[in-house]
Amino acid sequence: MANHKSALKRIRANETKRLRNRYQHKTTRSYIKKLRETTDKTVAVEVYKTVSSMLDRLAKKNIIHKKKASNQKSKLAKLVNSLAVAA
């Protein structure tokens, strides 16, 4: 166990950050799944904007690697562009 006050504080802060990072990462994954299941292009474009922003934020905070975020955005953009516009 930690011997210093600052070490105890770091433990508390790290746990808080870990939980927040986990929540944000899980939420982003859920949105990605929702986007992959979407068949309507107009809805997909809106969801893609949200997902893209979320991925950028995760990469900026080093929760995921920036190239992983870039690869996911690229694949999702391809998916969205391949959808037909629903009448």
N, CA, C and O atoms as CSV, one atom per row, in Angstrom:
chain,resi,resn,atom,element,x,y,z
A,1,MET,N,N,0.843,-1.193,0.000
A,1,MET,CA,C,0.000,0.000,0.000
A,1,MET,C,C,0.878,1.243,0.000
A,1,MET,O,O,2.036,1.195,0.414
A,2,ALA,N,N,0.323,2.348,-0.465
A,2,ALA,CA,C,1.063,3.598,-0.583
A,2,ALA,C,C,1.434,4.160,0.788
A,2,ALA,O,O,0.708,3.998,1.769
A,3,ASN,N,N,2.574,4.817,0.821
A,3,ASN,CA,C,3.058,5.394,2.072
A,3,ASN,C,C,2.907,6.904,2.146
A,3,ASN,O,O,3.032,7.483,3.225
A,4,HIS,N,N,2.643,7.546,1.027
A,4,HIS,CA,C,2.573,9.006,1.003
A,4,HIS,C,C,1.168,9.469,0.655
A,4,HIS,O,O,0.412,8.787,-0.036
A,5,LYS,N,N,0.846,10.665,1.164
A,5,LYS,CA,C,-0.466,11.245,0.881
A,5,LYS,C,C,-0.681,11.413,-0.615
A,5,LYS,O,O,-1.757,11.115,-1.133
A,6,SER,N,N,0.350,11.894,-1.309
A,6,SER,CA,C,0.238,12.143,-2.745
A,6,SER,C,C,0.007,10.837,-3.511
A,6,SER,O,O,-0.713,10.812,-4.509
A,7,ALA,N,N,0.627,9.752,-3.032
A,7,ALA,CA,C,0.447,8.458,-3.689
A,7,ALA,C,C,-0.989,7.964,-3.519
A,7,ALA,O,O,-1.570,7.384,-4.436
A,8,LEU,N,N,-1.544,8.199,-2.347
A,8,LEU,CA,C,-2.941,7.817,-2.104
A,8,LEU,C,C,-3.871,8.623,-3.019
A,8,LEU,O,O,-4.834,8.090,-3.571
A,9,LYS,N,N,-3.567,9.910,-3.167
A,9,LYS,CA,C,-4.366,10.757,-4.035
A,9,LYS,C,C,-4.272,10.282,-5.487
A,9,LYS,O,O,-5.278,10.243,-6.194
A,10,ARG,N,N,-3.064,9.921,-5.929
A,10,ARG,CA,C,-2.875,9.421,-7.292
A,10,ARG,C,C,-3.708,8.161,-7.511
A,10,ARG,O,O,-4.314,7.994,-8.570
A,11,ILE,N,N,-3.741,7.279,-6.522
A,11,ILE,CA,C,-4.520,6.047,-6.630
A,11,ILE,C,C,-5.996,6.384,-6.828
A,11,ILE,O,O,-6.662,5.802,-7.684
A,12,ARG,N,N,-6.502,7.324,-6.034
A,12,ARG,CA,C,-7.909,7.725,-6.165
A,12,ARG,C,C,-8.176,8.364,-7.523
A,12,ARG,O,O,-9.165,8.048,-8.185
A,13,ALA,N,N,-7.288,9.262,-7.931
A,13,ALA,CA,C,-7.467,9.964,-9.205
A,13,ALA,C,C,-7.398,8.987,-10.375
A,13,ALA,O,O,-8.191,9.078,-11.311
A,14,ASN,N,N,-6.452,8.056,-10.322
A,14,ASN,CA,C,-6.299,7.083,-11.404
A,14,ASN,C,C,-7.530,6.196,-11.535
A,14,ASN,O,O,-7.949,5.867,-12.644
A,15,GLU,N,N,-8.104,5.814,-10.408
A,15,GLU,CA,C,-9.312,4.980,-10.440
A,15,GLU,C,C,-10.474,5.743,-11.070
A,15,GLU,O,O,-11.232,5.189,-11.867
A,16,THR,N,N,-10.609,7.017,-10.709
A,16,THR,CA,C,-11.666,7.855,-11.277
A,16,THR,C,C,-11.488,7.975,-12.790
A,16,THR,O,O,-12.446,7.829,-13.549
A,17,LYS,N,N,-10.249,8.244,-13.220
A,17,LYS,CA,C,-9.968,8.379,-14.652
A,17,LYS,C,C,-10.189,7.069,-15.382
A,17,LYS,O,O,-10.709,7.053,-16.498
A,18,ARG,N,N,-9.794,5.969,-14.757
A,18,ARG,CA,C,-9.969,4.653,-15.385
A,18,ARG,C,C,-11.436,4.390,-15.661
A,18,ARG,O,O,-11.793,3.927,-16.745
A,19,LEU,N,N,-12.288,4.681,-14.690
A,19,LEU,CA,C,-13.719,4.452,-14.857
A,19,LEU,C,C,-14.309,5.367,-15.930
A,19,LEU,O,O,-15.149,4.944,-16.724
A,20,ARG,N,N,-13.861,6.625,-15.944
A,20,ARG,CA,C,-14.357,7.556,-16.954
A,20,ARG,C,C,-13.923,7.115,-18.349
A,20,ARG,O,O,-14.724,7.139,-19.283
A,21,ASN,N,N,-12.656,6.711,-18.497
A,21,ASN,CA,C,-12.146,6.248,-19.787
A,21,ASN,C,C,-12.900,5.017,-20.262
A,21,ASN,O,O,-13.245,4.898,-21.437
A,22,ARG,N,N,-13.151,4.105,-19.334
A,22,ARG,CA,C,-13.859,2.873,-19.659
A,22,ARG,C,C,-15.272,3.173,-20.140
A,22,ARG,O,O,-15.749,2.577,-21.106
A,23,TYR,N,N,-15.936,4.101,-19.458
A,23,TYR,CA,C,-17.299,4.499,-19.833
A,23,TYR,C,C,-17.309,5.108,-21.233
A,23,TYR,O,O,-18.138,4.744,-22.067
A,24,GLN,N,N,-16.384,6.039,-21.489
A,24,GLN,CA,C,-16.342,6.710,-22.789
A,24,GLN,C,C,-16.016,5.728,-23.911
A,24,GLN,O,O,-16.591,5.808,-24.996
A,25,HIS,N,N,-15.098,4.806,-23.650
A,25,HIS,CA,C,-14.715,3.821,-24.664
A,25,HIS,C,C,-15.889,2.892,-24.969
A,25,HIS,O,O,-16.156,2.589,-26.132
A,26,LYS,N,N,-16.582,2.445,-23.937
A,26,LYS,CA,C,-17.717,1.548,-24.108
A,26,LYS,C,C,-18.851,2.241,-24.848
A,26,LYS,O,O,-19.495,1.639,-25.707
A,27,THR,N,N,-19.097,3.503,-24.519
A,27,THR,CA,C,-20.145,4.270,-25.182
A,27,THR,C,C,-19.840,4.416,-26.670
A,27,THR,O,O,-20.729,4.278,-27.510
A,28,THR,N,N,-18.587,4.693,-26.985
A,28,THR,CA,C,-18.177,4.829,-28.383
A,28,THR,C,C,-18.375,3.518,-29.126
A,28,THR,O,O,-18.860,3.511,-30.258
A,29,ARG,N,N,-18.005,2.416,-28.500
A,29,ARG,CA,C,-18.191,1.104,-29.135
A,29,ARG,C,C,-19.666,0.834,-29.401
A,29,ARG,O,O,-20.014,0.260,-30.433
A,30,SER,N,N,-20.527,1.238,-28.488
A,30,SER,CA,C,-21.968,1.050,-28.674
A,30,SER,C,C,-22.472,1.863,-29.865
A,30,SER,O,O,-23.284,1.379,-30.654
A,31,TYR,N,N,-21.990,3.095,-29.992
A,31,TYR,CA,C,-22.378,3.932,-31.128
A,31,TYR,C,C,-21.882,3.339,-32.437
A,31,TYR,O,O,-22.582,3.396,-33.448
A,32,ILE,N,N,-20.684,2.772,-32.430
A,32,ILE,CA,C,-20.140,2.143,-33.642
A,32,ILE,C,C,-21.022,0.968,-34.045
A,32,ILE,O,O,-21.328,0.788,-35.224
A,33,LYS,N,N,-21.427,0.176,-33.068
A,33,LYS,CA,C,-22.297,-0.970,-33.343
A,33,LYS,C,C,-23.628,-0.486,-33.927
A,33,LYS,O,O,-24.150,-1.068,-34.878
A,34,LYS,N,N,-24.167,0.590,-33.342
A,34,LYS,CA,C,-25.421,1.173,-33.823
A,34,LYS,C,C,-25.264,1.646,-35.271
A,34,LYS,O,O,-26.160,1.453,-36.092
A,35,LEU,N,N,-24.125,2.263,-35.578
A,35,LEU,CA,C,-23.858,2.744,-36.932
A,35,LEU,C,C,-23.760,1.588,-37.924
A,35,LEU,O,O,-24.282,1.680,-39.035
A,36,ARG,N,N,-23.099,0.510,-37.536
A,36,ARG,CA,C,-22.946,-0.649,-38.421
A,36,ARG,C,C,-24.291,-1.314,-38.726
A,36,ARG,O,O,-24.466,-1.890,-39.800
A,37,GLU,N,N,-25.241,-1.238,-37.788
A,37,GLU,CA,C,-26.550,-1.866,-37.971
A,37,GLU,C,C,-27.509,-0.982,-38.770
A,37,GLU,O,O,-28.542,-1.457,-39.242
A,38,THR,N,N,-27.172,0.293,-38.923
A,38,THR,CA,C,-28.043,1.238,-39.621
A,38,THR,C,C,-28.059,0.949,-41.122
A,38,THR,O,O,-27.022,0.681,-41.727
A,39,THR,N,N,-29.267,1.010,-41.715
A,39,THR,CA,C,-29.387,0.793,-43.154
A,39,THR,C,C,-29.790,2.067,-43.886
A,39,THR,O,O,-29.645,2.147,-45.106
A,40,ASP,N,N,-30.292,3.063,-43.164
A,40,ASP,CA,C,-30.704,4.330,-43.767
A,40,ASP,C,C,-29.517,5.291,-43.811
A,40,ASP,O,O,-28.889,5.554,-42.786
A,41,LYS,N,N,-29.216,5.807,-44.987
A,41,LYS,CA,C,-28.025,6.642,-45.156
A,41,LYS,C,C,-28.115,7.952,-44.381
A,41,LYS,O,O,-27.122,8.386,-43.798
A,42,THR,N,N,-29.286,8.592,-44.362
A,42,THR,CA,C,-29.401,9.888,-43.682
A,42,THR,C,C,-29.154,9.747,-42.183
A,42,THR,O,O,-28.504,10.593,-41.568
A,43,VAL,N,N,-29.675,8.681,-41.609
A,43,VAL,CA,C,-29.440,8.411,-40.186
A,43,VAL,C,C,-27.966,8.079,-39.975
A,43,VAL,O,O,-27.352,8.541,-39.013
A,44,ALA,N,N,-27.405,7.284,-40.868
A,44,ALA,CA,C,-26.010,6.859,-40.752
A,44,ALA,C,C,-25.056,8.047,-40.795
A,44,ALA,O,O,-24.064,8.076,-40.066
A,45,VAL,N,N,-25.351,9.022,-41.645
A,45,VAL,CA,C,-24.489,10.206,-41.747
A,45,VAL,C,C,-24.473,10.966,-40.427
A,45,VAL,O,O,-23.419,11.412,-39.973
A,46,GLU,N,N,-25.641,11.110,-39.813
A,46,GLU,CA,C,-25.724,11.807,-38.519
A,46,GLU,C,C,-24.972,11.045,-37.433
A,46,GLU,O,O,-24.216,11.638,-36.663
A,47,VAL,N,N,-25.177,9.745,-37.374
A,47,VAL,CA,C,-24.506,8.927,-36.363
A,47,VAL,C,C,-22.999,8.918,-36.615
A,47,VAL,O,O,-22.208,8.911,-35.672
A,48,TYR,N,N,-22.604,8.918,-37.894
A,48,TYR,CA,C,-21.179,8.916,-38.228
A,48,TYR,C,C,-20.488,10.175,-37.703
A,48,TYR,O,O,-19.363,10.103,-37.209
A,49,LYS,N,N,-21.152,11.323,-37.806
A,49,LYS,CA,C,-20.580,12.568,-37.286
A,49,LYS,C,C,-20.306,12.448,-35.793
A,49,LYS,O,O,-19.250,12.858,-35.311
A,50,THR,N,N,-21.266,11.882,-35.064
A,50,THR,CA,C,-21.119,11.692,-33.623
A,50,THR,C,C,-19.984,10.730,-33.315
A,50,THR,O,O,-19.136,11.008,-32.467
A,51,VAL,N,N,-19.971,9.598,-34.007
A,51,VAL,CA,C,-18.951,8.574,-33.773
A,51,VAL,C,C,-17.561,9.105,-34.099
A,51,VAL,O,O,-16.603,8.859,-33.365
A,52,SER,N,N,-17.462,9.822,-35.189
A,52,SER,CA,C,-16.186,10.393,-35.602
A,52,SER,C,C,-15.635,11.329,-34.523
A,52,SER,O,O,-14.451,11.286,-34.189
A,53,SER,N,N,-16.497,12.153,-34.001
A,53,SER,CA,C,-16.119,13.074,-32.936
A,53,SER,C,C,-15.686,12.318,-31.680
A,53,SER,O,O,-14.698,12.677,-31.040
A,54,MET,N,N,-16.426,11.277,-31.340
A,54,MET,CA,C,-16.095,10.476,-30.158
A,54,MET,C,C,-14.732,9.802,-30.316
A,54,MET,O,O,-13.927,9.789,-29.385
A,55,LEU,N,N,-14.484,9.249,-31.491
A,55,LEU,CA,C,-13.202,8.584,-31.752
A,55,LEU,C,C,-12.043,9.580,-31.657
A,55,LEU,O,O,-10.987,9.272,-31.104
A,56,ASP,N,N,-12.258,10.772,-32.205
A,56,ASP,CA,C,-11.221,11.803,-32.125
A,56,ASP,C,C,-10.924,12.170,-30.673
A,56,ASP,O,O,-9.770,12.359,-30.289
A,57,ARG,N,N,-11.967,12.264,-29.889
A,57,ARG,CA,C,-11.798,12.618,-28.476
A,57,ARG,C,C,-11.037,11.522,-27.718
A,57,ARG,O,O,-10.172,11.813,-26.891
A,58,LEU,N,N,-11.374,10.255,-28.013
A,58,LEU,CA,C,-10.669,9.144,-27.368
A,58,LEU,C,C,-9.196,9.140,-27.752
A,58,LEU,O,O,-8.330,8.887,-26.915
A,59,ALA,N,N,-8.917,9.422,-29.020
A,59,ALA,CA,C,-7.531,9.448,-29.487
A,59,ALA,C,C,-6.772,10.613,-28.848
A,59,ALA,O,O,-5.611,10.469,-28.465
A,60,LYS,N,N,-7.423,11.745,-28.738
A,60,LYS,CA,C,-6.791,12.925,-28.154
A,60,LYS,C,C,-6.394,12.672,-26.698
A,60,LYS,O,O,-5.357,13.145,-26.235
A,61,LYS,N,N,-7.234,11.920,-25.989
A,61,LYS,CA,C,-6.966,11.630,-24.575
A,61,LYS,C,C,-6.141,10.363,-24.385
A,61,LYS,O,O,-5.947,9.908,-23.258
A,62,ASN,N,N,-5.655,9.793,-25.485
A,62,ASN,CA,C,-4.830,8.574,-25.453
A,62,ASN,C,C,-5.548,7.376,-24.836
A,62,ASN,O,O,-4.911,6.501,-24.249
A,63,ILE,N,N,-6.861,7.337,-24.967
A,63,ILE,CA,C,-7.606,6.163,-24.527
A,63,ILE,C,C,-7.457,5.080,-25.581
A,63,ILE,O,O,-7.343,3.895,-25.267
A,64,ILE,N,N,-7.460,5.512,-26.851
A,64,ILE,CA,C,-7.120,4.604,-27.951
A,64,ILE,C,C,-6.027,5.275,-28.776
A,64,ILE,O,O,-5.839,6.488,-28.687
A,65,HIS,N,N,-5.318,4.503,-29.565
A,65,HIS,CA,C,-4.250,5.049,-30.390
A,65,HIS,C,C,-4.848,5.872,-31.523
A,65,HIS,O,O,-5.920,5.549,-32.034
A,66,LYS,N,N,-4.153,6.937,-31.913
A,66,LYS,CA,C,-4.685,7.833,-32.948
A,66,LYS,C,C,-4.860,7.125,-34.286
A,66,LYS,O,O,-5.770,7.451,-35.049
A,67,LYS,N,N,-3.992,6.158,-34.573
A,67,LYS,CA,C,-4.118,5.446,-35.847
A,67,LYS,C,C,-5.288,4.459,-35.814
A,67,LYS,O,O,-5.907,4.192,-36.845
A,68,LYS,N,N,-5.587,3.924,-34.642
A,68,LYS,CA,C,-6.758,3.056,-34.518
A,68,LYS,C,C,-8.025,3.874,-34.774
A,68,LYS,O,O,-8.938,3.425,-35.468
A,69,ALA,N,N,-8.065,5.074,-34.206
A,69,ALA,CA,C,-9.214,5.957,-34.428
A,69,ALA,C,C,-9.345,6.287,-35.912
A,69,ALA,O,O,-10.445,6.276,-36.464
A,70,SER,N,N,-8.228,6.577,-36.543
A,70,SER,CA,C,-8.221,6.915,-37.961
A,70,SER,C,C,-8.709,5.745,-38.808
A,70,SER,O,O,-9.517,5.927,-39.718
A,71,ASN,N,N,-8.218,4.544,-38.508
A,71,ASN,CA,C,-8.639,3.353,-39.246
A,71,ASN,C,C,-10.134,3.093,-39.081
A,71,ASN,O,O,-10.821,2.771,-40.051
A,72,GLN,N,N,-10.633,3.232,-37.867
A,72,GLN,CA,C,-12.057,2.995,-37.622
A,72,GLN,C,C,-12.906,4.024,-38.359
A,72,GLN,O,O,-13.922,3.679,-38.963
A,73,LYS,N,N,-12.489,5.295,-38.310
A,73,LYS,CA,C,-13.238,6.341,-39.020
A,73,LYS,C,C,-13.263,6.063,-40.521
A,73,LYS,O,O,-14.285,6.257,-41.178
A,74,SER,N,N,-12.137,5.611,-41.053
A,74,SER,CA,C,-12.054,5.322,-42.481
A,74,SER,C,C,-13.005,4.198,-42.874
A,74,SER,O,O,-13.740,4.313,-43.854
A,75,LYS,N,N,-12.989,3.118,-42.110
A,75,LYS,CA,C,-13.858,1.977,-42.418
A,75,LYS,C,C,-15.333,2.356,-42.285
A,75,LYS,O,O,-16.164,1.938,-43.090
A,76,LEU,N,N,-15.646,3.146,-41.267
A,76,LEU,CA,C,-17.032,3.556,-41.063
A,76,LEU,C,C,-17.483,4.518,-42.166
A,76,LEU,O,O,-18.638,4.478,-42.591
A,77,ALA,N,N,-16.579,5.378,-42.626
A,77,ALA,CA,C,-16.911,6.294,-43.719
A,77,ALA,C,C,-17.216,5.504,-44.988
A,77,ALA,O,O,-18.156,5.823,-45.716
A,78,LYS,N,N,-16.420,4.476,-45.245
A,78,LYS,CA,C,-16.666,3.603,-46.405
A,78,LYS,C,C,-18.045,2.967,-46.303
A,78,LYS,O,O,-18.793,2.913,-47.279
A,79,LEU,N,N,-18.369,2.485,-45.100
A,79,LEU,CA,C,-19.649,1.847,-44.858
A,79,LEU,C,C,-20.797,2.813,-45.118
A,79,LEU,O,O,-21.767,2.468,-45.794
A,80,VAL,N,N,-20.684,4.022,-44.579
A,80,VAL,CA,C,-21.732,5.025,-44.735
A,80,VAL,C,C,-21.894,5.404,-46.210
A,80,VAL,O,O,-23.017,5.555,-46.691
A,81,ASN,N,N,-20.784,5.557,-46.925
A,81,ASN,CA,C,-20.849,5.939,-48.341
A,81,ASN,C,C,-21.432,4.833,-49.216
A,81,ASN,O,O,-21.969,5.100,-50.291
A,82,SER,N,N,-21.323,3.597,-48.751
A,82,SER,CA,C,-21.848,2.482,-49.549
A,82,SER,C,C,-23.357,2.284,-49.382
A,82,SER,O,O,-23.983,1.560,-50.156
A,83,LEU,N,N,-23.935,2.933,-48.366
A,83,LEU,CA,C,-25.372,2.778,-48.126
A,83,LEU,C,C,-26.181,3.523,-49.174
A,83,LEU,O,O,-25.777,4.577,-49.666
A,84,ALA,N,N,-27.327,2.953,-49.500
A,84,ALA,CA,C,-28.242,3.600,-50.446
A,84,ALA,C,C,-29.170,4.520,-49.653
A,84,ALA,O,O,-29.505,4.239,-48.502
A,85,VAL,N,N,-29.566,5.587,-50.264
A,85,VAL,CA,C,-30.488,6.526,-49.622
A,85,VAL,C,C,-31.882,5.901,-49.589
A,85,VAL,O,O,-32.411,5.495,-50.624
A,86,ALA,N,N,-32.470,5.827,-48.397
A,86,ALA,CA,C,-33.809,5.235,-48.273
A,86,ALA,C,C,-34.848,6.238,-48.768
A,86,ALA,O,O,-34.751,7.439,-48.519
A,87,ALA,N,N,-35.833,5.713,-49.466
A,87,ALA,CA,C,-36.869,6.592,-50.041
A,87,ALA,C,C,-37.948,6.876,-49.039
A,87,ALA,O,O,-38.900,7.594,-49.344
